[in-house]
Amino acid sequence: MGLTPQDAAHLFTLRANLEALAAELAAERQALGRLAPVEVDALDRAADRVQAAVEAHDARASAQANLALHRAIAAAAVNPFLEDALNRVWDRIAVTTVANLDDPHWACAITDQHRAIIAGIRAGDPKAAREAAKFHIEAAARAYRPLNAEATADGSSPLGP
């Protein structure tokens, strides 16, 4: 069964909030000294893999590396229920990630957005990490062409009013 633009909008709204929470919790763990340096370094390496795949213009590899990075952030939050919810959302919305990463402008934009999320986590700044993660997913919603086409047609925003 395909993903309708309305389904995508609902999923992006949910995903933006869940990923924001994951980044916030990871940054809180960092602030409390509960996030090992190796975990933060792993986020940087995961972001490097996304960047390398983007620079190779490989949308599928970019999508796989992107998901691995987002899963690493969720794992750093250490909340199994949050991880489960995100896995369910990622499974449903995977097609949008590949579509977005096929757009070279969007693919290039995600590198800086990922680095901003990781910077918030590394700094132990829950607010910065949360805002960067939410911005990133909301930007992904705006970049998703089928969602944009419907929003333009009816004057609505991809993420609601």
TALIN-V174967 format. One record per helix or strand of 2 or more residues. SS is the DSSP state (2 for helix, 1 for strand). FROM is the first residue (numbers start at 0). LEN is the number of residues. If there is no record, write none. Layout:
# TALIN-V174967
SS,FROM,LEN
SS,FROM,LEN
This chain:
# TALIN-V174967
2,4,27
2,36,19
2,58,19
2,79,22
2,103,19
2,125,18
2,144,10
